[in-house]
Amino acid sequence: MSKPFRPLTAFLILTIVVLACAVPIPPVGQPTQSSGTSIPPASPNPNDVGTAVAMTLTALVPASGSATAPAPSPGGSTDILPHTLYYLGADSAGLLQIFRIERDGTTRRQITSETVNVSDYDVSALDGSVAYIANNQLLYANADGSERRVLVDGGSLDPNNPFINSMSSPVFSLDGLTLAYGYKGLQIYDFSTGESELLIENQVDDAGGGLFTPRELYAPERYSPDGTKLLITLSYYEGSSSAVYYPVTKALVRLDGGEGALICCDDVEWSADSSSFYAASSSSGMFSSGLWKIDAATGKVSTLIPGGSGGDNFNAAKEAYLAPDGQLYFFFGTVTRPEGLFSRAPLKLVRSAPDGVTGRATLNGGDFQLLNEALWAPDASFVIAALAATPEIYQGGQAEVVYVDGRPNVVLTPFAQQMKWGP
């Protein structure tokens, strides 16, 4: 799963605009808003750009469209998904909400019903409960959408300095006891106490006249499989980077070598042993395309596939996943651009050794040039690809199960973004 790579300008816009079994959450006590008062969401703003974006997406790809019926798996089961699938989709009003598709691949349920767009969210792997951002509030709901409550209210955004108090990127810890999120820096919300702790404060410079310049902003992305490390985003005035945060020691490991700070957080995947993660880029402009492996302990960046391929040719990679079989699965293609600038590349689904090069072979002849994000099955037997309806759409798309063994694709839903596995 990935969200589109973005420099800080896009990061700020997305923060505001696109700000991807009813069992209560395990911790003792029910989570409440930090101030102890539940606050309903504000009425929708007719001038809200995010609403317009969602309505445009709905017009392009109606959420009520029918999906292709899944074929039984080779074992005879009608379930085609290993887990429930969560995603953001447009509701009947054109607002982005959290939806869930059950393991049968056809049963779909709407989890949230906010009066504004849901911008970011995460799902608990333990019970399917969700934490999400809407109306600049951090909210929580059970797996069926019940027991909705406000955990933290970020207040109104300053239109001149929206990054000062904008909320983003909730991430459940693996044990479900805490919730990392971005708000004035990197925060951790403790469900047992209902309180938040600011771990790293945003670095902001006073530019005078009531304006501020972001020097470095912090937001979580995802925990490592062993739960000991947290991948975070470092955002600047122009550009972004990834870093690894260690919650126990509070150490922050920045990337070092290779592309350095130019490798970012939106298209990354942890290794199963949590010792490293892969980063990929399928566009070239301000930053380079290519494929990298990063050591989580040192931050050292190793370039596996460089962006340049000789002359006017450039390599593009996306959604790299090191599977249990020891092979690296990803999307790859080469594009010819004399000026070296491109945002879309003719991608194919490939498999290789962990170095990204040895034995690399195409698995699927499909065209994935309009791929915006993907979610791998844990065993890499298939990948769910979100394919845009037009080249101008860079978030989400029609979600299709793409099998690596060549079976026909199965359409799950006409539009999805920020796809995540549930329990």
C-alpha positions as CSV (number, residue, x, y, z in Angstrom):
1,M,0.0,0.0,0.0
2,S,1.2,3.5,-0.8
3,K,0.1,7.0,-0.9
4,P,1.5,9.1,-3.7
5,F,4.9,10.6,-3.1
6,R,4.6,14.3,-2.4
7,P,6.9,17.3,-1.6
8,L,5.8,19.5,1.3
9,T,3.6,21.7,-0.8
10,A,1.5,18.7,-1.8
11,F,1.8,17.3,1.8
12,L,0.2,20.5,3.1
13,I,-2.6,20.4,0.6
14,L,-3.4,16.8,1.3
15,T,-3.3,17.4,5.0
16,I,-6.2,19.8,4.6
17,V,-8.0,18.6,1.6
18,V,-7.7,14.8,1.5
19,L,-7.5,16.0,5.3
20,A,-5.4,6.5,2.6
21,C,-17.4,-7.9,14.4
22,A,-18.2,-5.1,16.8
23,V,-15.5,-5.8,19.4
24,P,-14.3,-2.9,21.5
25,I,-10.6,-2.1,21.5
26,P,-8.6,-4.2,23.9
27,P,-7.1,-1.6,26.3
28,V,-8.7,-1.0,29.7
29,G,-11.4,1.6,29.7
30,Q,-13.1,3.2,26.7
31,P,-11.1,5.9,24.8
32,T,-12.5,9.4,25.1
33,Q,-11.6,12.7,23.8
34,S,-8.5,14.2,25.6
35,S,-10.7,17.0,27.1
36,G,-13.4,14.4,28.1
37,T,-16.1,15.9,25.9
38,S,-17.4,14.3,22.8
39,I,-17.6,16.7,19.9
40,P,-19.7,16.1,16.8
41,P,-18.2,16.8,13.4
42,A,-18.9,20.2,11.8
43,S,-21.3,20.7,9.0
44,P,-19.9,20.2,5.6
45,N,-18.4,23.3,4.0
46,P,-19.7,23.8,0.4
47,N,-16.4,25.4,-0.4
48,D,-14.3,22.5,0.9
49,V,-11.9,21.5,-1.9
50,G,-11.7,17.9,-0.5
51,T,-15.4,17.5,-1.0
52,A,-15.1,18.6,-4.6
53,V,-12.2,16.1,-5.2
54,A,-14.3,13.2,-3.8
55,M,-17.3,14.2,-5.9
56,T,-15.1,14.4,-9.0
57,L,-13.8,10.9,-8.2
58,T,-17.4,9.7,-7.7
59,A,-18.4,11.1,-11.0
60,L,-15.5,9.3,-12.8
61,V,-16.0,6.0,-11.0
62,P,-19.3,5.6,-9.2
63,A,-18.9,3.8,-5.8
64,S,-22.2,2.0,-6.4
65,G,-21.0,0.2,-9.5
66,S,-21.1,-3.5,-9.5
67,A,-17.9,-5.5,-9.1
68,T,-17.0,-8.6,-11.0
69,A,-18.0,-11.8,-9.1
70,P,-15.0,-13.6,-7.8
71,A,-14.2,-17.1,-8.9
72,P,-13.6,-19.8,-6.2
73,S,-10.0,-20.3,-5.1
74,P,-8.2,-23.5,-6.2
75,G,-9.0,-25.0,-2.8
76,G,-12.8,-24.7,-3.4
77,S,-13.4,-21.8,-0.9
78,T,-15.4,-18.9,-2.1
79,D,-13.2,-16.5,-0.1
80,I,-10.7,-14.9,-2.3
81,L,-9.1,-12.6,0.2
82,P,-6.9,-13.7,3.1
83,H,-8.2,-10.8,5.3
84,T,-10.8,-8.2,5.2
85,L,-9.9,-5.2,3.0
86,Y,-10.3,-1.7,4.2
87,Y,-10.1,1.4,2.0
88,L,-11.3,5.0,1.4
89,G,-14.2,5.3,-1.1
90,A,-16.8,7.8,-2.0
91,D,-20.3,7.6,-0.3
92,S,-23.6,8.6,-1.8
93,A,-22.8,12.2,-1.1
94,G,-19.4,12.1,-2.7
95,L,-17.5,12.2,0.6
96,L,-14.6,9.9,1.3
97,Q,-15.4,7.4,3.9
98,I,-13.9,4.1,5.3
99,F,-15.3,1.0,3.6
100,R,-14.6,-2.7,4.2
101,I,-14.8,-5.6,1.8
102,E,-15.2,-9.1,3.4
103,R,-13.1,-12.1,2.5
104,D,-15.6,-13.2,-0.1
105,G,-14.5,-10.2,-2.3
106,T,-18.1,-9.0,-2.8
107,T,-19.7,-8.1,0.5
108,R,-19.1,-4.4,1.1
109,R,-19.8,-2.4,4.3
110,Q,-19.5,1.4,4.9
111,I,-17.8,1.9,8.3
112,T,-17.9,5.7,8.7
113,S,-20.5,8.2,7.9
114,E,-18.8,11.6,8.5
115,T,-20.2,14.9,7.2
116,V,-16.8,15.8,5.9
117,N,-14.1,13.8,4.1
118,V,-12.1,11.2,6.0
119,S,-8.5,11.9,5.0
120,D,-6.3,9.4,6.8
121,Y,-7.1,6.2,8.7
122,D,-5.7,3.0,10.1
123,V,-7.3,-0.3,11.1
124,S,-6.5,-2.5,14.1
125,A,-5.2,-5.9,13.0
126,L,-6.6,-7.3,16.3
127,D,-10.3,-6.5,16.0
128,G,-10.9,-4.3,12.9
129,S,-11.6,-1.1,14.8
130,V,-10.6,2.1,13.0
131,A,-8.9,5.3,13.9
132,Y,-9.2,8.1,11.4
133,I,-8.9,11.9,10.7
134,A,-11.9,14.0,9.8
135,N,-12.7,17.7,10.4
136,N,-9.1,17.9,11.9
137,Q,-10.1,15.5,14.7
138,L,-8.7,12.1,15.6
139,L,-11.6,9.7,15.9
140,Y,-12.1,6.1,16.8
141,A,-14.9,3.6,16.0
142,N,-15.5,-0.2,16.4
143,A,-15.3,-2.5,13.4
144,D,-18.9,-2.0,12.6
145,G,-18.7,1.8,12.9
146,S,-20.4,1.9,16.3
147,E,-19.1,3.7,19.5
148,R,-17.7,6.6,17.4
149,R,-15.9,9.0,19.6
150,V,-13.4,11.9,19.3
151,L,-10.0,11.1,20.8
152,V,-8.3,14.4,20.1
153,D,-9.7,17.7,18.6
154,G,-7.1,19.6,16.6
155,G,-9.3,22.7,16.4
156,S,-9.7,25.0,13.5
157,L,-6.9,25.3,10.9
158,D,-5.1,28.6,10.3
159,P,-5.6,29.2,6.6
160,N,-2.2,30.9,6.5
161,N,-0.3,28.2,8.5
162,P,-2.4,25.0,8.1
163,F,0.5,22.8,9.1
164,I,0.8,24.3,12.6
165,N,-2.1,22.2,14.0
166,S,-3.2,19.9,11.2
167,M,-3.8,16.2,12.2
168,S,-2.7,13.3,10.1
169,S,-1.7,9.6,9.8
170,P,-3.1,7.6,12.7
171,V,-1.2,4.3,13.1
172,F,-2.2,1.5,15.6
173,S,0.6,-0.2,17.5
174,L,0.6,-4.0,17.0
175,D,-0.8,-4.7,20.4
176,G,-3.6,-2.1,19.9
177,L,-2.7,-0.3,23.2
178,T,-1.5,3.0,21.6
179,L,-2.0,5.1,18.5
180,A,0.7,7.1,16.8
181,Y,-0.4,10.2,14.8
182,G,0.8,13.5,13.5
183,Y,-0.2,16.7,15.4
184,K,2.3,19.4,16.1
185,G,4.8,16.7,15.7
186,L,4.9,12.9,16.4
187,Q,2.3,12.0,19.0
188,I,1.4,8.8,20.8
189,Y,-2.1,8.4,22.2
190,D,-2.5,5.9,25.1
191,F,-6.0,4.2,25.1
192,S,-5.6,3.2,28.8
193,T,-5.2,6.8,30.0
194,G,-6.9,8.8,27.2
195,E,-3.8,11.0,27.0
196,S,-1.3,11.9,24.3
197,E,2.5,12.3,24.5
198,L,4.4,14.5,22.1
199,L,7.5,12.6,21.2
200,I,9.1,14.8,18.5
201,E,7.9,18.4,18.1
202,N,7.6,20.0,14.7
203,Q,10.4,22.4,13.8
204,V,8.8,25.7,12.6
205,D,10.4,29.1,11.9
206,D,8.7,32.4,12.5
207,A,8.7,34.2,9.2
208,G,7.0,37.3,10.7
209,G,3.7,38.9,9.9
210,G,1.8,36.0,11.4
211,L,3.4,33.5,8.9
212,F,5.5,30.5,9.7
213,T,7.9,28.4,7.6
214,P,8.1,24.6,8.2
215,R,11.7,23.5,8.8
216,E,10.9,19.8,9.6
217,L,7.5,18.2,10.3
218,Y,7.0,14.6,11.7
219,A,4.2,12.1,11.1
220,P,4.0,8.3,11.4
221,E,3.7,5.9,8.5
222,R,3.7,2.3,9.8
223,Y,5.2,0.0,12.5
224,S,7.7,-2.7,11.6
225,P,6.4,-6.3,11.7
226,D,8.0,-6.9,15.2
227,G,6.5,-3.6,16.5
228,T,9.8,-2.2,17.7
229,K,10.3,0.4,15.0
230,L,8.1,3.1,13.5
231,L,8.7,4.4,10.0
232,I,8.0,8.2,10.0
233,T,7.8,11.0,7.4
234,L,10.0,14.0,7.6
235,S,8.5,16.8,5.6
236,Y,10.2,20.0,4.6
237,Y,9.3,23.2,2.7
238,E,10.2,21.4,-0.5
239,G,10.6,17.6,-0.3
240,S,10.2,14.8,2.2
241,S,12.2,11.9,3.6
242,S,11.7,8.8,5.6
243,A,13.3,8.0,9.0
244,V,13.0,5.2,11.6
245,Y,11.9,6.0,15.1
246,Y,12.5,3.6,18.0
247,P,9.7,4.1,20.6
248,V,11.5,2.5,23.5
249,T,14.8,4.4,23.2
250,K,13.3,7.4,21.5
251,A,16.1,7.3,18.9
252,L,15.6,8.7,15.5
253,V,17.6,7.1,12.6
254,R,17.8,9.3,9.5
255,L,18.6,7.9,6.1
256,D,22.3,8.0,5.1
257,G,23.9,7.6,1.7
258,G,22.4,6.7,-1.7
259,E,19.6,9.1,-2.5
260,G,19.6,10.1,1.2
261,A,16.8,12.4,2.1
262,L,15.2,12.1,-1.3
263,I,13.8,8.7,-0.5
264,C,10.4,8.9,1.0
265,C,7.8,7.2,2.9
266,D,4.9,6.7,0.6
267,D,6.1,3.7,-1.4
268,V,7.9,1.6,1.2
269,E,7.6,-1.9,2.6
270,W,9.2,-3.5,5.7
271,S,11.1,-6.7,5.4
272,A,9.6,-9.6,7.4
273,D,12.4,-9.6,9.9
274,S,12.0,-5.8,10.5
275,S,15.7,-5.2,9.8
276,S,15.3,-3.2,6.7
277,F,12.7,-1.7,4.3
278,Y,12.4,-1.2,0.6
279,A,11.6,2.1,-1.1
280,A,10.6,2.6,-4.7
281,S,9.8,5.5,-7.1
282,S,8.1,5.3,-10.5
283,S,8.4,9.0,-11.3
284,S,11.3,11.4,-12.0
285,G,11.4,15.1,-11.6
286,M,12.4,16.9,-8.4
287,F,13.5,13.4,-7.1
288,S,14.9,10.4,-8.9
289,S,13.1,7.1,-9.8
290,G,14.5,3.8,-8.8
291,L,14.6,1.1,-6.1
292,W,16.5,1.1,-2.8
293,K,17.0,-1.0,0.3
294,I,17.4,0.8,3.7
295,D,19.0,-0.7,6.8
296,A,16.7,0.2,9.7
297,A,19.5,0.2,12.3
298,T,21.9,2.6,10.5
299,G,19.7,4.3,7.9
300,K,22.2,3.3,5.2
301,V,20.7,3.4,1.8
302,S,21.7,0.8,-0.8
303,T,20.7,1.5,-4.4
304,L,19.4,-1.7,-6.0
305,I,18.1,-0.2,-9.3
306,P,19.3,3.3,-10.2
307,G,17.0,5.8,-11.9
308,G,19.4,6.3,-14.8
309,S,19.5,3.4,-17.3
310,G,21.9,5.0,-19.8
311,G,21.3,7.8,-22.3
312,D,17.7,9.0,-22.2
313,N,16.4,5.8,-20.5
314,F,15.3,5.7,-16.9
315,N,14.2,2.9,-14.6
316,A,11.0,3.1,-12.6
317,A,9.9,0.8,-9.8
318,K,6.8,0.7,-7.5
319,E,5.4,-1.3,-4.6
320,A,8.3,-3.6,-3.8
321,Y,7.5,-6.5,-1.5
322,L,9.9,-9.1,-0.2
323,A,7.7,-12.2,0.1
324,P,8.0,-15.3,2.4
325,D,9.5,-17.3,-0.5
326,G,12.6,-15.0,-0.4
327,Q,11.8,-13.3,-3.7
328,L,11.2,-9.6,-4.4
329,Y,7.9,-8.8,-6.1
330,F,7.4,-5.3,-7.6
331,F,6.3,-3.3,-10.6
332,F,9.1,-2.2,-13.0
333,G,9.5,-0.5,-16.3
334,T,11.9,1.6,-18.3
335,V,10.8,4.9,-19.9
336,T,12.6,7.0,-22.5
337,R,12.6,10.8,-21.7
338,P,15.2,13.1,-23.2
339,E,14.5,15.6,-20.4
340,G,14.4,13.0,-17.7
341,L,11.0,14.1,-16.4
342,F,8.0,11.7,-16.1
343,S,5.2,11.0,-13.7
344,R,3.9,7.8,-15.3
345,A,5.9,4.8,-16.5
346,P,4.9,1.6,-18.5
347,L,5.1,-0.8,-15.6
348,K,5.0,-4.6,-15.6
349,L,4.6,-7.0,-12.6
350,V,8.0,-8.7,-12.0
351,R,9.8,-11.0,-9.6
352,S,13.5,-11.2,-8.8
353,A,16.0,-12.1,-6.2
354,P,16.2,-9.7,-3.2
355,D,18.6,-7.5,-5.1
356,G,15.9,-6.5,-7.6
357,V,18.0,-7.6,-10.5
358,T,19.1,-11.3,-10.4
359,G,16.6,-13.5,-12.2
360,R,14.1,-10.7,-12.8
361,A,11.2,-11.9,-14.9
362,T,7.8,-10.6,-15.9
363,L,4.9,-12.3,-14.2
364,N,2.0,-10.5,-15.8
365,G,1.8,-8.9,-19.2
366,G,-0.8,-6.3,-18.0
367,D,-0.2,-2.6,-18.4
368,F,0.1,-0.9,-15.0
369,Q,1.1,2.6,-16.2
370,L,-2.0,4.0,-14.3
371,L,-1.1,2.2,-11.1
372,N,-1.5,4.5,-8.1
373,E,-1.1,2.1,-5.2
374,A,-1.0,-1.6,-4.5
375,L,-1.5,-4.0,-1.6
376,W,0.2,-7.4,-1.6
377,A,-1.3,-10.6,-0.4
378,P,0.9,-11.8,2.5
379,D,2.1,-14.8,0.5
380,A,2.5,-12.7,-2.7
381,S,0.1,-15.0,-4.6
382,F,-1.7,-11.8,-5.8
383,V,-1.6,-8.1,-5.5
384,I,-4.5,-5.7,-5.3
385,A,-3.8,-2.9,-7.8
386,A,-5.6,0.5,-7.7
387,L,-5.7,1.6,-11.3
388,A,-6.7,5.2,-12.2
389,A,-9.5,5.9,-14.6
390,T,-7.4,8.6,-16.3
391,P,-3.8,9.7,-16.3
392,E,-4.7,12.9,-14.4
393,I,-5.8,11.0,-11.2
394,Y,-3.0,10.3,-8.9
395,Q,-4.8,8.9,-5.9
396,G,-6.8,5.6,-5.9
397,G,-8.5,3.8,-8.7
398,Q,-10.4,0.7,-9.6
399,A,-9.2,-2.0,-7.2
400,E,-8.4,-5.3,-9.0
401,V,-7.0,-8.6,-7.7
402,V,-4.0,-9.4,-10.0
403,Y,-2.8,-13.0,-9.7
404,V,0.8,-13.7,-10.3
405,D,0.0,-17.1,-11.9
406,G,-1.9,-15.5,-14.7
407,R,-5.5,-16.1,-13.6
408,P,-7.9,-13.4,-14.8
409,N,-8.1,-10.2,-12.7
410,V,-11.0,-9.8,-10.3
411,V,-12.5,-6.3,-9.8
412,L,-13.3,-5.7,-6.1
413,T,-14.6,-2.1,-6.3
414,P,-14.7,0.7,-8.9
415,F,-12.7,3.0,-6.6
416,A,-10.4,2.7,-3.6
417,Q,-7.5,4.5,-2.0
418,Q,-5.3,3.9,1.0
419,M,-6.0,0.1,0.9
420,K,-5.1,-1.8,4.1
421,W,-5.6,-5.4,5.4
422,G,-7.9,-5.9,8.3
423,P,-8.1,-9.0,10.6
